[in-house]
Amino acid sequence: MTGNPYHGHLAERVLGADPVELIALLYEELIRSIGEARRALAASEPRQRARAISRAMEIVFELDRALDPSPDPQLALRLSQLYAFLLDQLQSAHAHQLDAPLANAERVSRTLLEAWQALRSTQLQPRHPSQPSQSPAVSLAG
């Protein structure tokens, strides 16, 4: 049995990632899972759709558990509310076999991914020694 070379690359990305990059990786996987659920729905493949939606929901649960409200309680609350919305959309899509809630979840997930990627890119920009470093308002717990 041959292995998937992507898994090795993904493992390297995860092992070398900082907390913000890990969050972005979760969003990428969330978007991939939602896309897979949409394709399975269109192809009338209920098992694949259920598997992809379950995976997406697991990721959203993990994102919600990873919230650390101590830096910015309001931001953490808003993100938690967005995660509740995503879960509602995923559950609705699964229960009613509809694409629209999946499209909504995918759109919100892409927007959140873009925000985390923008945060990541600002962290990578060189700073003047007198400029304080910015840390994310919400970070991985642990």
C-alpha positions in Angstrom: 0.0 0.0 0.0 1.4 3.4 -1.0 1.1 6.5 1.1 -0.2 9.8 0.1 2.7 12.2 -0.4 0.5 15.1 0.6 0.2 13.7 4.1 4.0 14.0 4.5 3.9 17.6 3.3 1.0 18.4 5.6 2.7 16.8 8.6 5.8 19.0 7.9 3.6 22.1 7.7 1.8 21.2 11.0 5.1 20.4 12.8 6.7 23.7 11.7 3.7 25.9 12.2 3.1 28.6 14.7 -0.4 29.0 16.3 -1.7 31.4 13.7 -0.5 29.1 10.9 -2.1 26.1 12.6 -5.5 27.9 12.7 -5.1 28.7 9.0 -4.4 25.1 8.3 -7.6 24.1 10.1 -9.6 26.6 8.0 -8.0 25.2 4.8 -9.1 21.7 5.8 -12.5 23.0 6.8 -13.0 24.5 3.4 -11.7 21.4 1.7 -14.2 19.3 3.7 -17.1 21.6 2.9 -16.2 21.4 -0.8 -16.0 17.7 -0.6 -19.5 17.6 1.0 -20.9 19.9 -1.8 -19.4 17.6 -4.5 -20.9 14.5 -2.8 -24.3 16.2 -2.4 -24.3 17.0 -6.1 -23.2 13.5 -7.0 -25.9 11.9 -4.7 -23.3 10.2 -2.6 -24.8 10.3 0.9 -22.0 8.4 2.7 -19.2 10.7 1.4 -21.4 13.8 2.1 -22.0 12.6 5.7 -18.3 11.9 6.2 -17.2 15.3 4.8 -19.8 17.2 6.9 -18.8 15.2 10.0 -15.1 16.1 9.3 -16.0 19.8 8.9 -18.0 19.8 12.1 -15.1 18.2 14.0 -12.8 21.0 12.7 -15.3 23.7 13.8 -15.5 22.1 17.3 -11.7 22.1 17.5 -11.5 25.8 16.4 -14.1 26.7 19.1 -12.2 24.7 21.8 -9.0 26.4 20.8 -10.3 29.9 21.5 -8.5 31.7 24.2 -10.7 34.6 25.3 -8.1 36.2 27.6 -6.4 38.5 25.0 -9.8 39.8 23.7 -13.0 38.4 25.1 -15.2 40.2 22.6 -13.3 38.8 19.6 -13.5 35.3 21.1 -17.2 35.7 21.7 -17.7 36.8 18.0 -15.6 33.9 16.7 -17.6 31.5 18.9 -20.8 32.8 17.5 -19.5 32.4 14.0 -18.5 28.8 14.8 -22.1 28.2 16.1 -23.4 29.6 12.8 -21.1 27.3 10.9 -22.3 24.3 12.9 -25.9 25.2 12.3 -25.3 25.5 8.6 -23.5 22.2 8.4 -26.2 20.5 10.4 -28.9 22.0 8.2 -27.2 21.0 5.0 -26.9 17.4 6.3 -30.4 17.1 7.6 -32.1 18.7 4.6 -29.6 17.7 1.9 -29.2 21.3 0.7 -26.3 23.0 -0.9 -27.2 26.6 0.2 -26.1 26.1 3.8 -22.9 24.5 2.7 -22.3 27.4 0.4 -22.9 29.8 3.3 -20.5 27.8 5.6 -17.8 27.8 2.8 -18.1 31.5 2.3 -17.8 32.3 6.0 -14.9 29.9 6.3 -13.1 31.5 3.4 -13.5 34.9 4.9 -12.1 33.8 8.2 -9.2 32.0 6.5 -8.4 35.3 4.7 -8.4 37.2 8.0 -6.0 34.7 9.6 -3.8 34.7 6.5 -3.6 38.5 6.7 -2.7 38.3 10.3 0.0 35.8 9.5 1.4 38.0 6.7 1.6 41.0 9.1 3.5 38.9 11.6 6.0 38.0 8.9 6.7 41.6 7.9 10.0 42.9 9.4 9.4 45.3 12.3 11.4 48.3 13.4 13.1 47.4 16.8 11.0 50.1 18.6 7.7 48.7 17.1 6.0 46.2 19.5 5.2 42.8 18.1 1.5 42.0 17.5 0.2 38.8 18.9 -3.2 37.4 17.9 -6.1 38.4 20.1 -7.2 34.8 20.0 -4.7 32.0 20.2 -4.6 28.2 20.5 -5.2 27.1 24.0 -2.5 25.2 25.7 
